[in-house]
Amino acid sequence: MTLDPAAYFRAKLQCEIDVMDVAEAPPGSLVVVDTRRRSSWDHGHIPGAVHIPTAQVPELAAELIPTDSLVVVYSWGPGCNGSTFAALAFAELGYFVKEMIGGIEYWVRNGLPVETDAGIHPSEPDPRVTAHQS
């Protein structure tokens, strides 16, 4: 069996989405799902995201998200594969799903806002990774 690197990367790009692409997506074009546990969600999440912990995707997805939605899942960051398991669960339910690479960690590092019960708060961009440098 030979590996076709171009085919691999084309397939990978169909299943992943960059933090900035999520941030700049037209309103209503995707449903962002935070797959972390409740305490992490309460600590801060992407504004407007839906909270469905990974283990609860099979039971809650149809109730909370229309099946014709483009679903974008995220978890903590590159060191966590909870969103990968959630993406698999959504895909097995028939959803078109992408995993947001970098998770909430890279969302914050890019200086994007975070929502808590107290409202929406700006993040301080990390100058080493932010797409908002001038």
C-alpha positions as CSV (number, residue, x, y, z in Angstrom):
1,M,0.0,0.0,0.0
2,T,1.3,3.4,-0.9
3,L,0.5,6.6,0.9
4,D,-0.8,9.5,-1.1
5,P,0.1,12.6,1.0
6,A,-1.9,15.0,-1.1
7,A,-5.1,12.8,-0.6
8,Y,-4.4,12.7,3.1
9,F,-4.1,16.4,3.5
10,R,-7.1,17.1,1.3
11,A,-9.2,14.8,3.5
12,K,-7.7,16.4,6.7
13,L,-8.7,19.8,5.5
14,Q,-12.3,18.7,5.0
15,C,-12.4,17.6,8.7
16,E,-10.7,20.5,10.4
17,I,-11.2,24.3,10.6
18,D,-8.9,27.0,11.8
19,V,-9.8,29.2,14.8
20,M,-9.8,32.4,12.7
21,D,-12.1,30.7,10.1
22,V,-14.6,30.0,12.9
23,A,-14.3,33.6,14.2
24,E,-14.8,35.1,10.8
25,A,-17.6,32.8,9.6
26,P,-20.8,34.5,8.6
27,P,-23.4,34.5,11.4
28,G,-25.6,31.4,11.3
29,S,-23.3,29.5,8.9
30,L,-22.2,27.0,11.5
31,V,-23.0,25.7,15.0
32,V,-20.1,25.8,17.4
33,V,-20.1,23.1,20.0
34,D,-18.0,23.1,23.2
35,T,-17.4,19.5,24.1
36,R,-15.7,20.0,27.5
37,R,-17.1,19.3,30.9
38,R,-19.3,21.8,32.7
39,S,-16.6,23.3,34.9
40,S,-14.5,24.1,31.8
41,W,-17.6,25.6,30.0
42,D,-18.3,27.8,33.1
43,H,-14.7,29.0,33.1
44,G,-15.2,30.4,29.6
45,H,-16.4,29.4,26.2
46,I,-16.8,30.7,22.7
47,P,-19.6,33.2,22.6
48,G,-22.8,31.6,21.2
49,A,-21.4,28.1,21.4
50,V,-23.7,25.2,22.4
51,H,-22.5,23.1,25.3
52,I,-22.6,19.3,24.7
53,P,-19.9,17.3,26.6
54,T,-18.4,14.6,24.4
55,A,-20.0,11.7,26.2
56,Q,-23.5,13.3,25.7
57,V,-23.3,13.9,22.0
58,P,-25.3,10.8,21.0
59,E,-28.1,11.6,23.3
60,L,-28.3,15.4,22.9
61,A,-27.3,16.3,19.4
62,A,-30.6,15.7,17.7
63,E,-32.4,17.7,20.4
64,L,-30.1,20.7,20.3
65,I,-28.7,20.9,16.7
66,P,-30.5,20.6,13.4
67,T,-29.2,17.7,11.3
68,D,-28.5,19.9,8.3
69,S,-26.1,22.2,10.3
70,L,-22.3,22.5,9.8
71,V,-21.1,21.6,13.2
72,V,-17.7,22.8,14.6
73,V,-16.5,21.1,17.7
74,Y,-13.8,22.2,20.1
75,S,-12.2,21.1,23.3
76,W,-9.4,22.5,25.4
77,G,-6.6,22.5,22.9
78,P,-4.1,20.5,20.9
79,G,-3.3,18.3,24.0
80,C,-6.9,17.1,24.3
81,N,-8.7,14.8,21.9
82,G,-12.2,15.2,23.4
83,S,-13.3,17.1,20.3
84,T,-12.0,14.3,18.1
85,F,-14.2,11.8,19.9
86,A,-17.1,14.3,19.7
87,A,-16.5,14.9,16.0
88,L,-16.7,11.1,15.4
89,A,-19.9,10.9,17.3
90,F,-21.5,13.7,15.3
91,A,-20.3,12.2,12.0
92,E,-21.7,8.8,13.0
93,L,-25.1,10.6,13.6
94,G,-24.9,11.9,10.0
95,Y,-23.8,15.5,10.7
96,F,-21.3,17.4,8.6
97,V,-18.7,18.2,11.3
98,K,-15.3,19.8,11.5
99,E,-12.9,20.0,14.4
100,M,-11.6,23.4,15.4
101,I,-7.8,23.0,15.6
102,G,-6.2,24.5,18.6
103,G,-9.4,24.5,20.7
104,I,-10.3,27.2,23.2
105,E,-6.6,27.6,24.0
106,Y,-5.8,29.0,20.5
107,W,-9.1,30.9,20.4
108,V,-7.9,32.8,23.5
109,R,-4.3,33.1,22.2
110,N,-5.7,34.8,19.1
111,G,-7.3,37.4,21.4
112,L,-10.8,36.4,20.6
113,P,-13.6,36.9,23.2
114,V,-14.7,34.4,25.8
115,E,-18.2,34.2,27.3
116,T,-19.0,33.4,31.0
117,D,-22.1,33.9,33.1
118,A,-20.9,37.4,33.7
119,G,-20.9,38.2,30.0
120,I,-18.5,38.4,27.1
121,H,-14.9,39.3,27.9
122,P,-12.0,40.2,25.5
123,S,-8.9,38.0,25.6
124,E,-5.3,39.3,25.5
125,P,-3.7,38.1,22.3
126,D,-0.5,36.2,22.4
127,P,1.9,38.0,20.0
128,R,3.6,34.8,19.1
129,V,0.4,33.2,17.6
130,T,-2.2,35.8,17.0
131,A,-3.6,36.5,13.6
132,H,-4.4,40.1,14.6
133,Q,-0.9,41.5,14.6
134,S,-0.5,44.8,12.9
